[in-house]
Amino acid sequence: EAQVTQNPRYLITVTGKKLTVTCSQNMNHEYMSWYRQDPGLGLRQIYYSMNVEVTDKGDVPEGYKVSRKEKRNFPLILESPSPNQTSLYFCASTPLKPTGPNTEAFFGQGTRLTVV
Amino acid sequence: SQKIEQNSEALNIQEGKTATLTCNYTNYSPAYLQWYRQDPGRGPVFLLLIRENEKEKRKERLKVTFDTTLKQSLFHITASQPADSATYLCALVTGTYKYIFGTGTRLKVLA
């Protein structure tokens, strides 16, 4: 089954304790991205990657890191989480055509992160 | 700054009627625009994509229009059903492949 898998689904952590949210896709997509979703602010792109070892900042990259060492995996790293990073996070993947990621994005099931 | 607005935070309509949702954008020249459906606690699910050189796209009971002069997309659900109740998101993809999402419209179809 084609899917994007995020882990964990729920996470409660304390301020300053480094954490990683994993994302894996089995569709051989080139383009992967991370979003956070907050009430009233909608989905905001954190980072995206167009292929292995190629990453770019989205609209809200501060406080986050990503890496793309393999095509299928795109982990999101919070080196020193703070309460304002409490949010619902989504990973997504898209095949990258010559004209861009102009097909549907497949989203993971989400990770609800609480930083206390 | 770059901005996308979906004109209604919430929209209630009667079953069988046509729901029309609006997405307006400023300061973009998007290559294409996408519409997604999101149910509570779930990830968005792709519905339709329309390119800048297309005026209209249809899929079953769904129709999307794209007016690059007005900088607006309209999303229509005809013969709406209670099962269509969800939040609908529009998204632009920029020339540098960034995704910009609107805040969504929560549609409720009343039986």
Contacts between the chains, C-beta under 8 A, distances in Angstrom:
chain1	res1	chain2	res2	distance
A	4	B	43	7.8
A	31	B	97	7.1
A	33	B	99	6.5
A	35	B	99	7.8
A	35	B	101	7.6
A	40	B	103	6.7
A	41	B	103	6.7
A	42	B	89	7.1
A	42	B	101	5.2
A	42	B	102	6.1
A	42	B	103	3.7
A	42	B	104	5.8
A	43	B	44	7.2
A	43	B	89	6.7
A	43	B	91	7.8
A	43	B	99	8.0
A	43	B	101	4.0
A	44	B	101	7.2
A	45	B	98	6.0
A	45	B	99	5.1
A	45	B	100	7.4
A	45	B	101	7.7
A	48	B	97	6.8
A	48	B	98	6.8
A	48	B	99	7.3
A	50	B	97	6.4
A	56	B	96	7.5
A	56	B	97	7.8
A	56	B	98	7.7
A	58	B	98	5.9
A	58	B	99	7.6
A	59	B	98	7.3
A	59	B	100	7.4
A	90	B	43	5.3
A	90	B	44	7.5
A	92	B	43	7.6
A	99	B	31	7.2
A	100	B	31	6.0
A	100	B	93	6.5
A	100	B	95	7.9
A	100	B	97	5.6
A	101	B	93	6.3
A	101	B	97	5.8
A	102	B	31	6.7
A	102	B	32	5.4
A	102	B	49	6.7
A	102	B	51	7.2
A	102	B	93	6.9
A	103	B	49	7.0
A	104	B	34	7.2
A	104	B	46	3.4
A	104	B	49	6.9
A	105	B	34	7.5
A	105	B	36	7.9
A	105	B	44	7.6
A	105	B	46	6.3
A	105	B	91	7.9
A	105	B	99	7.2
A	106	B	46	7.6
A	107	B	43	3.2
A	107	B	44	5.2
A	107	B	45	7.3
A	108	B	43	5.7
A	109	B	42	6.8
A	109	B	43	5.7
A	110	B	41	7.1
A	110	B	42	7.1
A	110	B	43	5.6
